[in-house]
Structures are given as C-alpha cells and as structure tokens.
Amino acid sequence: MGGKTKKSITAMEKQQKLREMKEKKVKEEKKKEEKKEKRISSPLLPLEVVKQLENELNNIKCITPYVLASRFGLKMGVAKSVLKELENRGILKCVARGSRISVYTPVNFVSS
C-alpha cells in the first residue's frame, strides 16, 4: 500500500536550485551566441562600405568613433582610422579633439 513518500523540504530546495542553475547556464550560453556578432576589424574597408559610410554620415549631426562603430559594426580602432581618413579626404571636419575622443561633423551637413 504505502507508495512514494513526500520528499523533504531540503531535498525539494536542492532540486529547485539545480534546475535554476541549469536554466541560468542555458541563458548565459544564448547570450554568448548573440554577442558573437562579427565586427569588421580590418583597417582596409571595402569600397562599397566606404560609399555607404559617406552617404549616411552626411545625415548625422555629430560623429564620434563610438557612433561609427555601433552603427556599422566596426571596431573602435578601425572607426577612428576611418574617421581620420575621411577627414583627410575632406568629407568630415574635426570640431573637437581630446586625448581620447574626436568629434566630427560633415563638411556639407544636410538636416532632415
């Protein structure tokens, strides 16, 4: 007759903690997979990417390396070198320059 007895509270707590730990690991693995987004790390950008940058940068009021890196999936160092190159070409104008950050604006800014 009897059957299974009810588990003790501590045993149920242990099982719950184990389940939570497994769920947490699964969530962390999913986050890692999402973060593995490819970023362009080569300082030499393809010509089509440069043309796309030039078109979109004319619509942005204030351009920093962070803005460029986040919008186009570039690394910060690459973004800085791209901005310097665009400044040398005469597309961008440096407004403020500090030891760590430079702020640029397009030479011919078109407000939307």
MARKOLTI-15392 format. One record per atom (N, C-alpha, C, O): x, y negated, z negated; atom name; residue in one letter. Coordinates in pm, 1 decimal. Example, Ala and Ser with C-alpha at 12.3 -4.5 7.8 and 13.67 -1.06 7.14 Angstrom:
residues 2
+----------+----------+----------+------+------+
!        x !        y !        z ! atom ! type !
+----------+----------+----------+------+------+
!   1319.0 !    569.0 !   -780.0 !    N !    A !
!   1230.0 !    450.0 !   -780.0 !   CA !    A !
!   1320.0 !    330.0 !   -780.0 !    C !    A !
!   1423.6 !    331.9 !   -846.5 !    O !    A !
!   1285.0 !    225.0 !   -708.0 !    N !    S !
!   1367.0 !    106.0 !   -714.0 !   CA !    S !
!   1290.0 !     -3.0 !   -787.0 !    C !    S !
!   1340.9 !   -113.8 !   -803.9 !    O !    S !
+----------+----------+----------+------+------+
//
This chain:
residues 112
+----------+----------+----------+------+------+
!        x !        y !        z ! atom ! type !
+----------+----------+----------+------+------+
!     83.6 !    116.8 !      0.0 !    N !    M !
!      0.0 !      0.0 !      0.0 !   CA !    M !
!     88.6 !   -123.9 !      0.0 !    C !    M !
!    114.1 !   -168.1 !    112.0 !    O !    M !
!    130.2 !   -175.5 !    -83.7 !    N !    G !
!    218.1 !   -288.7 !   -105.2 !   CA !    G !
!    237.6 !   -380.8 !     14.4 !    C !    G !
!    173.6 !   -485.7 !     22.2 !    O !    G !
!    323.5 !   -344.1 !    106.5 !    N !    G !
!    355.8 !   -431.0 !    218.9 !   CA !    G !
!    472.8 !   -522.3 !    184.4 !    C !    G !
!    537.6 !   -507.5 !     80.8 !    O !    G !
!    497.5 !   -615.3 !    272.5 !    N !    K !
!    608.9 !   -707.2 !    250.8 !   CA !    K !
!    574.9 !   -805.4 !    140.7 !    C !    K !
!    461.4 !   -851.0 !    126.8 !    O !    K !
!    677.4 !   -836.2 !     63.0 !    N !    T !
!    657.9 !   -936.7 !    -41.9 !   CA !    T !
!    695.5 !  -1072.5 !     14.0 !    C !    T !
!    772.4 !  -1083.0 !    109.5 !    O !    T !
!    642.1 !  -1173.2 !    -45.1 !    N !    K !
!    670.5 !  -1309.6 !     -2.5 !   CA !    K !
!    815.2 !  -1343.2 !    -37.8 !    C !    K !
!    863.5 !  -1309.2 !   -145.8 !    O !    K !
!    885.1 !  -1412.2 !     57.4 !    N !    K !
!   1024.1 !  -1448.5 !     32.7 !   CA !    K !
!   1030.4 !  -1556.7 !    -73.7 !    C !    K !
!    937.4 !  -1635.1 !    -92.1 !    O !    K !
!   1143.4 !  -1558.1 !   -143.0 !    N !    S !
!   1161.8 !  -1660.5 !   -246.6 !   CA !    S !
!   1181.6 !  -1797.5 !   -181.8 !    C !    S !
!   1213.2 !  -1807.5 !    -63.2 !    O !    S !
!   1163.1 !  -1899.9 !   -259.6 !    N !    I !
!   1174.7 !  -2036.8 !   -208.3 !   CA !    I !
!   1315.7 !  -2064.9 !   -158.1 !    C !    I !
!   1332.9 !  -2128.4 !    -54.0 !    O !    I !
!   1415.0 !  -2018.9 !   -230.0 !    N !    T !
!   1553.4 !  -2044.9 !   -187.5 !   CA !    T !
!   1583.9 !  -1975.3 !    -55.0 !    C !    T !
!   1655.3 !  -2030.3 !     28.8 !    O !    T !
!   1530.4 !  -1855.2 !    -35.8 !    N !    A !
!   1553.3 !  -1783.5 !     89.6 !   CA !    A !
!   1486.2 !  -1857.3 !    205.5 !    C !    A !
!   1542.6 !  -1866.5 !    314.5 !    O !    A !
!   1366.5 !  -1909.5 !    182.2 !    N !    M !
!   1296.4 !  -1984.7 !    285.8 !   CA !    M !
!   1370.5 !  -2114.9 !    317.0 !    C !    M !
!   1375.5 !  -2156.1 !    432.9 !    O !    M !
!   1427.9 !  -2180.0 !    216.2 !    N !    E !
!   1504.2 !  -2303.1 !    237.1 !   CA !    E !
!   1628.4 !  -2275.8 !    321.9 !    C !    E !
!   1662.0 !  -2353.3 !    411.5 !    O !    E !
!   1696.1 !  -2164.5 !    292.5 !    N !    K !
!   1815.3 !  -2128.7 !    369.0 !   CA !    K !
!   1780.5 !  -2107.0 !    515.4 !    C !    K !
!   1852.5 !  -2153.9 !    603.6 !    O !    K !
!   1671.2 !  -2036.8 !    542.4 !    N !    Q !
!   1630.0 !  -2012.6 !    679.7 !   CA !    Q !
!   1594.5 !  -2143.2 !    750.3 !    C !    Q !
!   1626.7 !  -2161.5 !    867.7 !    O !    Q !
!   1528.7 !  -2233.2 !    679.1 !    N !    Q !
!   1491.8 !  -2361.6 !    737.4 !   CA !    Q !
!   1616.1 !  -2443.5 !    771.7 !    C !    Q !
!   1622.1 !  -2506.7 !    877.1 !    O !    Q !
!   1715.2 !  -2442.4 !    682.3 !    N !    K !
!   1839.6 !  -2515.4 !    708.1 !   CA !    K !
!   1911.3 !  -2458.2 !    830.4 !    C !    K !
!   1963.3 !  -2533.2 !    912.9 !    O !    K !
!   1913.8 !  -2325.1 !    841.7 !    N !    L !
!   1978.1 !  -2262.2 !    956.7 !   CA !    L !
!   1908.9 !  -2302.9 !   1087.2 !    C !    L !
!   1975.1 !  -2333.1 !   1186.5 !    O !    L !
!   1774.9 !  -2303.4 !   1086.0 !    N !    R !
!   1700.1 !  -2344.1 !   1204.7 !   CA !    R !
!   1731.0 !  -2489.2 !   1241.6 !    C !    R !
!   1749.5 !  -2521.5 !   1358.9 !    O !    R !
!   1736.3 !  -2575.6 !   1141.4 !    N !    E !
!   1765.1 !  -2716.6 !   1166.5 !   CA !    E !
!   1905.5 !  -2735.0 !   1223.0 !    C !    E !
!   1926.0 !  -2816.9 !   1312.6 !    O !    E !
!   2001.5 !  -2659.9 !   1171.7 !    N !    M !
!   2139.5 !  -2669.2 !   1220.6 !   CA !    M !
!   2146.7 !  -2626.3 !   1366.9 !    C !    M !
!   2215.8 !  -2689.7 !   1446.7 !    O !    M !
!   2075.4 !  -2518.4 !   1402.8 !    N !    K !
!   2075.6 !  -2471.9 !   1541.6 !   CA !    K !
!   2013.2 !  -2576.1 !   1633.7 !    C !    K !
!   2065.0 !  -2602.0 !   1742.3 !    O !    K !
!   1902.1 !  -2636.0 !   1590.9 !    N !    E !
!   1836.6 !  -2738.2 !   1671.5 !   CA !    E !
!   1927.4 !  -2860.0 !   1688.9 !    C !    E !
!   1931.7 !  -2920.2 !   1796.2 !    O !    E !
!   1999.3 !  -2895.5 !   1583.4 !    N !    K !
!   2089.1 !  -3009.9 !   1588.2 !   CA !    K !
!   2202.6 !  -2985.6 !   1687.9 !    C !    K !
!   2240.1 !  -3075.2 !   1763.4 !    O !    K !
!   2257.5 !  -2861.9 !   1687.4 !    N !    K !
!   2364.3 !  -2828.9 !   1780.8 !   CA !    K !
!   2315.4 !  -2836.3 !   1924.3 !    C !    K !
!   2387.0 !  -2884.3 !   2012.1 !    O !    K !
!   2194.7 !  -2789.3 !   1948.6 !    N !    V !
!   2138.2 !  -2792.7 !   2083.5 !   CA !    V !
!   2120.7 !  -2937.6 !   2129.7 !    C !    V !
!   2150.1 !  -2970.0 !   2244.8 !    O !    V !
!   2073.4 !  -3023.9 !   2041.0 !    N !    K !
!   2056.0 !  -3165.1 !   2075.6 !   CA !    K !
!   2189.6 !  -3230.6 !   2106.4 !    C !    K !
!   2199.6 !  -3308.6 !   2201.1 !    O !    K !
!   2293.1 !  -3199.8 !   2027.3 !    N !    E !
!   2425.5 !  -3257.8 !   2049.3 !   CA !    E !
!   2482.6 !  -3213.5 !   2183.6 !    C !    E !
!   2545.9 !  -3292.6 !   2253.6 !    O !    E !
!   2460.1 !  -3086.3 !   2219.9 !    N !    E !
!   2508.8 !  -3037.3 !   2348.3 !   CA !    E !
!   2438.8 !  -3107.9 !   2463.8 !    C !    E !
!   2501.8 !  -3138.4 !   2565.1 !    O !    E !
!   2309.3 !  -3134.0 !   2449.3 !    N !    K !
!   2235.9 !  -3204.6 !   2553.6 !   CA !    K !
!   2288.1 !  -3346.5 !   2568.0 !    C !    K !
!   2300.7 !  -3396.4 !   2679.8 !    O !    K !
!   2319.0 !  -3413.0 !   2455.9 !    N !    K !
!   2372.4 !  -3548.6 !   2460.6 !   CA !    K !
!   2507.7 !  -3551.0 !   2530.8 !    C !    K !
!   2535.4 !  -3641.4 !   2609.6 !    O !    K !
!   2591.9 !  -3452.0 !   2502.3 !    N !    K !
!   2724.0 !  -3446.2 !   2565.3 !   CA !    K !
!   2710.7 !  -3430.0 !   2715.4 !    C !    K !
!   2785.3 !  -3491.7 !   2791.5 !    O !    K !
!   2615.4 !  -3346.7 !   2759.3 !    N !    E !
!   2595.7 !  -3325.7 !   2902.1 !   CA !    E !
!   2549.0 !  -3454.4 !   2969.4 !    C !    E !
!   2590.3 !  -3483.6 !   3081.7 !    O !    E !
!   2463.1 !  -3532.3 !   2902.0 !    N !    E !
!   2414.9 !  -3656.7 !   2957.9 !   CA !    E !
!   2526.0 !  -3759.9 !   2967.2 !    C !    E !
!   2529.1 !  -3839.3 !   3061.2 !    O !    E !
!   2617.8 !  -3759.5 !   2870.2 !    N !    K !
!   2725.6 !  -3857.9 !   2867.6 !   CA !    K !
!   2833.1 !  -3830.5 !   2971.7 !    C !    K !
!   2913.4 !  -3919.1 !   3000.5 !    O !    K !
!   2837.2 !  -3711.6 !   3028.6 !    N !    K !
!   2942.4 !  -3675.4 !   3122.1 !   CA !    K !
!   2918.7 !  -3734.5 !   3260.7 !    C !    K !
!   2954.7 !  -3674.3 !   3361.8 !    O !    K !
!   2857.8 !  -3853.0 !   3264.5 !    N !    E !
!   2833.7 !  -3920.9 !   3389.2 !   CA !    E !
!   2967.2 !  -3964.5 !   3448.4 !    C !    E !
!   3051.6 !  -4020.0 !   3378.1 !    O !    E !
!   2986.0 !  -3939.7 !   3576.3 !    N !    K !
!   3112.3 !  -3972.9 !   3640.9 !   CA !    K !
!   3126.3 !  -4123.5 !   3655.8 !    C !    K !
!   3032.7 !  -4191.8 !   3697.5 !    O !    K !
!   3242.3 !  -4173.8 !   3621.9 !    N !    R !
!   3274.4 !  -4314.4 !   3640.5 !   CA !    R !
!   3389.9 !  -4323.0 !   3739.3 !    C !    R !
!   3477.2 !  -4236.3 !   3743.2 !    O !    R !
!   3388.6 !  -4427.0 !   3817.3 !    N !    I !
!   3494.9 !  -4445.8 !   3914.9 !   CA !    I !
!   3618.6 !  -4492.7 !   3840.1 !    C !    I !
!   3615.4 !  -4594.4 !   3770.8 !    O !    I !
!   3726.6 !  -4418.8 !   3854.2 !    N !    S !
!   3848.2 !  -4452.3 !   3780.7 !   CA !    S !
!   3961.6 !  -4494.3 !   3872.7 !    C !    S !
!   4066.8 !  -4537.7 !   3825.8 !    O !    S !
!   3941.5 !  -4482.0 !   4001.1 !    N !    S !
!   4045.7 !  -4519.2 !   4095.6 !   CA !    S !
!   4044.3 !  -4669.5 !   4119.2 !    C !    S !
!   3937.9 !  -4726.6 !   4143.3 !    O !    S !
!   4159.5 !  -4734.7 !   4112.7 !    N !    P !
!   4162.4 !  -4878.8 !   4136.4 !   CA !    P !
!   4130.8 !  -4915.0 !   4281.3 !    C !    P !
!   4096.0 !  -5029.6 !   4309.7 !    O !    P !
!   4142.5 !  -4818.7 !   4373.9 !    N !    L !
!   4109.6 !  -4843.6 !   4513.3 !   CA !    L !
!   3965.9 !  -4800.6 !   4537.8 !    C !    L !
!   3935.6 !  -4681.3 !   4539.3 !    O !    L !
!   3877.6 !  -4897.6 !   4557.1 !    N !    L !
!   3736.2 !  -4868.1 !   4577.1 !   CA !    L !
!   3706.9 !  -4851.3 !   4724.8 !    C !    L !
!   3771.5 !  -4914.0 !   4808.8 !    O !    L !
!   3609.6 !  -4766.6 !   4757.3 !    N !    P !
!   3568.8 !  -4753.4 !   4898.0 !   CA !    P !
!   3512.3 !  -4886.3 !   4949.8 !    C !    P !
!   3460.9 !  -4966.7 !   4872.0 !    O !    P !
!   3521.9 !  -4908.5 !   5079.4 !    N !    L !
!   3479.8 !  -5034.1 !   5140.5 !   CA !    L !
!   3331.2 !  -5059.8 !   5120.1 !    C !    L !
!   3290.3 !  -5173.8 !   5097.9 !    O !    L !
!   3250.2 !  -4955.0 !   5127.4 !    N !    E !
!   3105.5 !  -4972.3 !   5110.4 !   CA !    E !
!   3070.1 !  -5017.2 !   4968.8 !    C !    E !
!   2975.9 !  -5094.2 !   4950.2 !    O !    E !
!   3145.1 !  -4969.8 !   4868.4 !    N !    V !
!   3121.6 !  -5010.8 !   4729.9 !   CA !    V !
!   3158.3 !  -5157.6 !   4712.3 !    C !    V !
!   3088.7 !  -5230.8 !   4641.9 !    O !    V !
!   3266.3 !  -5201.1 !   4775.1 !    N !    V !
!   3309.6 !  -5340.7 !   4765.0 !   CA !    V !
!   3204.9 !  -5432.6 !   4827.9 !    C !    V !
!   3175.1 !  -5538.6 !   4773.0 !    O !    V !
!   3148.8 !  -5393.1 !   4942.7 !    N !    K !
!   3046.2 !  -5475.7 !   5007.4 !   CA !    K !
!   2920.7 !  -5483.1 !   4921.4 !    C !    K !
!   2858.1 !  -5588.6 !   4911.4 !    O !    K !
!   2884.1 !  -5371.9 !   4859.7 !    N !    Q !
!   2768.2 !  -5370.3 !   4770.6 !   CA !    Q !
!   2793.6 !  -5461.5 !   4650.4 !    C !    Q !
!   2704.0 !  -5534.4 !   4607.7 !    O !    Q !
!   2914.7 !  -5457.5 !   4596.2 !    N !    L !
!   2951.4 !  -5545.0 !   4484.9 !   CA !    L !
!   2938.0 !  -5692.0 !   4523.9 !    C !    L !
!   2880.9 !  -5771.6 !   4449.4 !    O !    L !
!   2990.8 !  -5727.6 !   4640.9 !    N !    E !
!   2986.2 !  -5866.5 !   4685.2 !   CA !    E !
!   2841.9 !  -5914.6 !   4698.5 !    C !    E !
!   2810.1 !  -6026.8 !   4659.3 !    O !    E !
!   2754.3 !  -5830.3 !   4753.7 !    N !    N !
!   2614.0 !  -5869.8 !   4771.4 !   CA !    N !
!   2543.3 !  -5889.2 !   4638.2 !    C !    N !
!   2469.5 !  -5986.1 !   4620.9 !    O !    N !
!   2564.6 !  -5799.9 !   4545.8 !    N !    E !
!   2494.2 !  -5806.6 !   4418.0 !   CA !    E !
!   2553.9 !  -5909.8 !   4323.6 !    C !    E !
!   2482.0 !  -5965.9 !   4240.9 !    O !    E !
!   2682.2 !  -5935.8 !   4333.8 !    N !    L !
!   2745.3 !  -6031.8 !   4244.3 !   CA !    L !
!   2701.2 !  -6174.8 !   4272.8 !    C !    L !
!   2708.1 !  -6260.1 !   4184.4 !    O !    L !
!   2655.9 !  -6202.4 !   4395.4 !    N !    N !
!   2608.8 !  -6336.7 !   4427.7 !   CA !    N !
!   2480.7 !  -6370.9 !   4353.0 !    C !    N !
!   2447.8 !  -6488.7 !   4339.3 !    O !    N !
!   2407.5 !  -6270.8 !   4304.2 !    N !    N !
!   2282.0 !  -6295.1 !   4233.6 !   CA !    N !
!   2299.1 !  -6301.6 !   4082.5 !    C !    N !
!   2204.1 !  -6334.2 !   4011.2 !    O !    N !
!   2418.3 !  -6271.2 !   4032.5 !    N !    I !
!   2442.7 !  -6269.6 !   3888.6 !   CA !    I !
!   2504.7 !  -6402.7 !   3848.4 !    C !    I !
!   2598.9 !  -6450.6 !   3911.6 !    O !    I !
!   2450.9 !  -6461.2 !   3743.1 !    N !    K !
!   2496.8 !  -6592.4 !   3699.1 !   CA !    K !
!   2633.9 !  -6586.0 !   3633.4 !    C !    K !
!   2721.2 !  -6667.8 !   3662.3 !    O !    K !
!   2652.6 !  -6489.0 !   3545.4 !    N !    C !
!   2775.2 !  -6476.6 !   3467.4 !   CA !    C !
!   2825.6 !  -6333.1 !   3480.1 !    C !    C !
!   2751.0 !  -6238.7 !   3454.1 !    O !    C !
!   2950.0 !  -6316.3 !   3519.2 !    N !    I !
!   3004.6 !  -6183.2 !   3543.5 !   CA !    I !
!   3123.1 !  -6159.2 !   3451.2 !    C !    I !
!   3217.5 !  -6238.2 !   3448.4 !    O !    I !
!   3117.9 !  -6051.0 !   3376.4 !    N !    T !
!   3228.0 !  -6007.8 !   3290.8 !   CA !    T !
!   3265.7 !  -5865.8 !   3331.3 !    C !    T !
!   3189.3 !  -5799.8 !   3401.8 !    O !    T !
!   3380.8 !  -5818.2 !   3288.3 !    N !    P !
!   3416.9 !  -5680.0 !   3319.5 !   CA !    P !
!   3314.2 !  -5578.3 !   3268.2 !    C !    P !
!   3290.0 !  -5476.1 !   3332.4 !    O !    P !
!   3254.0 !  -5607.1 !   3152.1 !    N !    Y !
!   3155.4 !  -5515.8 !   3096.7 !   CA !    Y !
!   3031.7 !  -5506.8 !   3186.0 !    C !    Y !
!   2978.9 !  -5397.9 !   3208.5 !    O !    Y !
!   2986.0 !  -5620.5 !   3236.3 !    N !    V !
!   2868.8 !  -5621.5 !   3324.7 !   CA !    V !
!   2896.7 !  -5537.5 !   3448.8 !    C !    V !
!   2814.1 !  -5456.3 !   3490.5 !    O !    V !
!   3012.4 !  -5558.0 !   3505.8 !    N !    L !
!   3050.8 !  -5484.9 !   3626.4 !   CA !    L !
!   3061.9 !  -5335.3 !   3598.7 !    C !    L !
!   3015.1 !  -5253.4 !   3677.8 !    O !    L !
!   3123.9 !  -5299.9 !   3486.3 !    N !    A !
!   3142.9 !  -5159.1 !   3452.3 !   CA !    A !
!   3010.1 !  -5089.1 !   3425.5 !    C !    A !
!   2990.5 !  -4975.3 !   3468.1 !    O !    A !
!   2919.7 !  -5155.3 !   3356.1 !    N !    S !
!   2793.2 !  -5091.0 !   3322.3 !   CA !    S !
!   2700.1 !  -5080.4 !   3442.4 !    C !    S !
!   2628.4 !  -4981.1 !   3455.1 !    O !    S !
!   2699.1 !  -5178.5 !   3529.5 !    N !    R !
!   2608.4 !  -5175.3 !   3644.7 !   CA !    R !
!   2652.6 !  -5078.6 !   3752.8 !    C !    R !
!   2569.1 !  -5012.8 !   3814.9 !    O !    R !
!   2782.5 !  -5068.9 !   3776.1 !    N !    F !
!   2831.6 !  -4991.6 !   3888.7 !   CA !    F !
!   2904.3 !  -4864.6 !   3849.3 !    C !    F !
!   2957.4 !  -4795.4 !   3936.2 !    O !    F !
!   2908.3 !  -4831.9 !   3721.2 !    N !    G !
!   2970.2 !  -4708.0 !   3676.8 !   CA !    G !
!   3121.3 !  -4707.1 !   3692.9 !    C !    G !
!   3179.3 !  -4605.1 !   3730.3 !    O !    G !
!   3184.7 !  -4818.9 !   3665.3 !    N !    L !
!   3330.2 !  -4829.0 !   3674.0 !   CA !    L !
!   3389.6 !  -4823.0 !   3534.1 !    C !    L !
!   3320.9 !  -4848.3 !   3435.1 !    O !    L !
!   3517.0 !  -4789.5 !   3526.9 !    N !    K !
!   3587.6 !  -4800.5 !   3400.4 !   CA !    K !
!   3626.2 !  -4946.5 !   3381.0 !    C !    K !
!   3634.3 !  -5022.6 !   3477.4 !    O !    K !
!   3650.0 !  -4985.1 !   3255.9 !    N !    M !
!   3677.6 !  -5125.9 !   3224.8 !   CA !    M !
!   3802.3 !  -5177.9 !   3296.3 !    C !    M !
!   3801.8 !  -5289.1 !   3349.1 !    O !    M !
!   3908.0 !  -5098.3 !   3298.1 !    N !    G !
!   4030.5 !  -5140.5 !   3364.9 !   CA !    G !
!   4010.2 !  -5162.1 !   3513.7 !    C !    G !
!   4063.7 !  -5256.7 !   3571.5 !    O !    G !
!   3932.3 !  -5073.6 !   3575.6 !    N !    V !
!   3902.4 !  -5087.0 !   3718.1 !   CA !    V !
!   3817.1 !  -5211.6 !   3741.2 !    C !    V !
!   3837.7 !  -5285.0 !   3837.8 !    O !    V !
!   3721.2 !  -5234.4 !   3651.8 !    N !    A !
!   3635.2 !  -5351.9 !   3664.6 !   CA !    A !
!   3717.4 !  -5479.9 !   3656.5 !    C !    A !
!   3693.8 !  -5573.7 !   3732.6 !    O !    A !
!   3813.9 !  -5484.4 !   3564.7 !    N !    K !
!   3899.3 !  -5602.7 !   3551.7 !   CA !    K !
!   3980.9 !  -5625.1 !   3678.9 !    C !    K !
!   3992.4 !  -5738.1 !   3726.3 !    O !    K !
!   4037.3 !  -5518.0 !   3734.0 !    N !    S !
!   4118.1 !  -5533.1 !   3854.7 !   CA !    S !
!   4032.1 !  -5572.4 !   3974.8 !    C !    S !
!   4077.4 !  -5648.1 !   4060.8 !    O !    S !
!   3908.6 !  -5521.9 !   3981.7 !    N !    V !
!   3818.2 !  -5559.8 !   4090.4 !   CA !    V !
!   3784.2 !  -5708.0 !   4080.8 !    C !    V !
!   3782.8 !  -5778.3 !   4181.8 !    O !    V !
!   3756.9 !  -5755.3 !   3959.6 !    N !    L !
!   3724.5 !  -5896.8 !   3942.4 !   CA !    L !
!   3843.0 !  -5986.0 !   3980.8 !    C !    L !
!   3824.6 !  -6090.5 !   4043.3 !    O !    L !
!   3963.3 !  -5945.0 !   3943.8 !    N !    K !
!   4081.6 !  -6022.9 !   3982.2 !   CA !    K !
!   4097.8 !  -6026.1 !   4134.1 !    C !    K !
!   4131.8 !  -6129.4 !   4191.9 !    O !    K !
!   4073.0 !  -5912.1 !   4197.5 !    N !    E !
!   4084.3 !  -5903.3 !   4343.2 !   CA !    E !
!   3980.4 !  -5992.5 !   4411.4 !    C !    E !
!   4011.2 !  -6061.5 !   4508.6 !    O !    E !
!   3857.1 !  -5990.5 !   4359.7 !    N !    L !
!   3752.0 !  -6074.8 !   4417.4 !   CA !    L !
!   3780.7 !  -6223.2 !   4393.8 !    C !    L !
!   3742.1 !  -6307.9 !   4474.4 !    O !    L !
!   3847.9 !  -6254.1 !   4284.0 !    N !    E !
!   3887.7 !  -6393.2 !   4259.0 !   CA !    E !
!   3995.4 !  -6435.3 !   4359.6 !    C !    E !
!   3992.7 !  -6547.1 !   4411.0 !    O !    E !
!   4089.4 !  -6345.5 !   4387.1 !    N !    N !
!   4194.8 !  -6375.9 !   4484.1 !   CA !    N !
!   4138.3 !  -6395.7 !   4624.7 !    C !    N !
!   4191.0 !  -6475.5 !   4702.2 !    O !    N !
!   4031.3 !  -6323.0 !   4657.7 !    N !    R !
!   3968.3 !  -6336.2 !   4789.3 !   CA !    R !
!   3885.2 !  -6463.9 !   4800.1 !    C !    R !
!   3850.6 !  -6505.9 !   4910.5 !    O !    R !
!   3852.9 !  -6525.9 !   4686.8 !    N !    G !
!   3775.0 !  -6648.4 !   4689.4 !   CA !    G !
!   3625.5 !  -6625.6 !   4675.8 !    C !    G !
!   3547.0 !  -6717.7 !   4698.6 !    O !    G !
!   3584.4 !  -6505.4 !   4639.2 !    N !    I !
!   3442.2 !  -6474.5 !   4623.4 !   CA !    I !
!   3394.2 !  -6517.0 !   4485.8 !    C !    I !
!   3281.7 !  -6564.5 !   4470.5 !    O !    I !
!   3480.4 !  -6499.6 !   4384.4 !    N !    L !
!   3446.4 !  -6536.4 !   4247.6 !   CA !    L !
!   3536.3 !  -6649.7 !   4199.9 !    C !    L !
!   3645.3 !  -6672.2 !   4252.6 !    O !    L !
!   3487.0 !  -6720.2 !   4098.5 !    N !    K !
!   3563.9 !  -6828.1 !   4036.9 !   CA !    K !
!   3571.8 !  -6799.6 !   3887.0 !    C !    K !
!   3470.2 !  -6770.5 !   3823.9 !    O !    K !
!   3690.8 !  -6807.6 !   3830.5 !    N !    C !
!   3708.1 !  -6783.0 !   3687.7 !   CA !    C !
!   3666.4 !  -6907.8 !   3610.9 !    C !    C !
!   3720.2 !  -7016.2 !   3633.2 !    O !    C !
!   3569.6 !  -6891.6 !   3519.5 !    N !    V !
!   3517.4 !  -7003.0 !   3441.8 !   CA !    V !
!   3589.9 !  -7012.7 !   3308.0 !    C !    V !
!   3629.3 !  -7121.4 !   3265.7 !    O !    V !
!   3607.2 !  -6899.1 !   3242.1 !    N !    A !
!   3674.5 !  -6897.0 !   3111.9 !   CA !    A !
!   3761.4 !  -6772.3 !   3104.8 !    C !    A !
!   3722.2 !  -6663.8 !   3148.0 !    O !    A !
!   3879.7 !  -6791.1 !   3049.4 !    N !    R !
!   3970.7 !  -6677.2 !   3037.6 !   CA !    R !
!   4029.8 !  -6678.5 !   2897.9 !    C !    R !
!   4085.0 !  -6778.8 !   2852.6 !    O !    R !
!   4016.9 !  -6563.2 !   2829.4 !    N !    G !
!   4076.5 !  -6547.8 !   2698.1 !   CA !    G !
!   4181.5 !  -6438.3 !   2704.0 !    C !    G !
!   4219.5 !  -6392.6 !   2811.8 !    O !    G !
!   4227.6 !  -6397.3 !   2587.7 !    N !    S !
!   4330.2 !  -6293.5 !   2586.1 !   CA !    S !
!   4272.5 !  -6157.3 !   2624.3 !    C !    S !
!   4344.2 !  -6073.0 !   2678.3 !    O !    S !
!   4144.5 !  -6134.9 !   2597.1 !    N !    R !
!   4084.3 !  -6004.8 !   2624.7 !   CA !    R !
!   3979.9 !  -6006.4 !   2735.0 !    C !    R !
!   3961.1 !  -5905.3 !   2802.8 !    O !    R !
!   3912.5 !  -6117.0 !   2754.5 !    N !    I !
!   3799.8 !  -6119.9 !   2846.6 !   CA !    I !
!   3808.0 !  -6240.2 !   2939.1 !    C !    I !
!   3856.5 !  -6346.9 !   2901.5 !    O !    I !
!   3760.3 !  -6220.7 !   3059.2 !    N !    S !
!   3749.6 !  -6328.5 !   3156.2 !   CA !    S !
!   3604.6 !  -6336.1 !   3201.7 !    C !    S !
!   3538.7 !  -6233.5 !   3218.8 !    O !    S !
!   3555.6 !  -6457.0 !   3221.0 !    N !    V !
!   3418.2 !  -6478.5 !   3264.6 !   CA !    V !
!   3423.1 !  -6541.9 !   3403.2 !    C !    V !
!   3492.6 !  -6641.1 !   3424.9 !    O !    V !
!   3349.2 !  -6483.8 !   3495.9 !    N !    Y !
!   3349.6 !  -6529.1 !   3633.8 !   CA !    Y !
!   3209.1 !  -6569.5 !   3676.5 !    C !    Y !
!   3109.6 !  -6525.4 !   3619.0 !    O !    Y !
!   3203.5 !  -6654.2 !   3778.2 !    N !    T !
!   3077.6 !  -6686.8 !   3845.6 !   CA !    T !
!   3103.2 !  -6681.1 !   3995.3 !    C !    T !
!   3215.9 !  -6703.9 !   4039.5 !    O !    T !
!   3000.7 !  -6651.0 !   4074.1 !    N !    P !
!   3019.8 !  -6652.5 !   4219.9 !   CA !    P !
!   3042.9 !  -6795.2 !   4268.9 !    C !    P !
!   2989.7 !  -6890.5 !   4212.0 !    O !    P !
!   3121.7 !  -6808.8 !   4373.7 !    N !    V !
!   3150.1 !  -6940.5 !   4428.0 !   CA !    V !
!   3022.3 !  -7002.0 !   4482.8 !    C !    V !
!   2994.3 !  -7119.4 !   4458.8 !    O !    V !
!   2944.5 !  -6922.8 !   4556.5 !    N !    N !
!   2816.6 !  -6971.4 !   4608.5 !   CA !    N !
!   2704.1 !  -6896.7 !   4538.6 !    C !    N !
!   2651.1 !  -6798.9 !   4591.3 !    O !    N !
!   2667.8 !  -6943.8 !   4418.5 !    N !    F !
!   2564.1 !  -6878.1 !   4336.5 !   CA !    F !
!   2427.1 !  -6905.2 !   4395.2 !    C !    F !
!   2392.0 !  -7019.9 !   4422.9 !    O !    F !
!   2347.8 !  -6796.4 !   4414.6 !    N !    V !
!   2211.5 !  -6806.8 !   4465.7 !   CA !    V !
!   2117.9 !  -6766.3 !   4352.6 !    C !    V !
!   2114.4 !  -6649.4 !   4314.3 !    O !    V !
!   2041.8 !  -6862.0 !   4298.5 !    N !    S !
!   1949.8 !  -6829.0 !   4189.7 !   CA !    S !
!   1819.3 !  -6776.1 !   4247.8 !    C !    S !
!   1769.2 !  -6826.0 !   4348.5 !    O !    S !
!   1765.3 !  -6673.3 !   4181.5 !    N !    S !
!   1642.0 !  -6611.8 !   4230.5 !   CA !    S !
!   1521.0 !  -6675.0 !   4170.0 !    C !    S !
!   1408.7 !  -6634.9 !   4200.6 !    O !    S !
+----------+----------+----------+------+------+
//
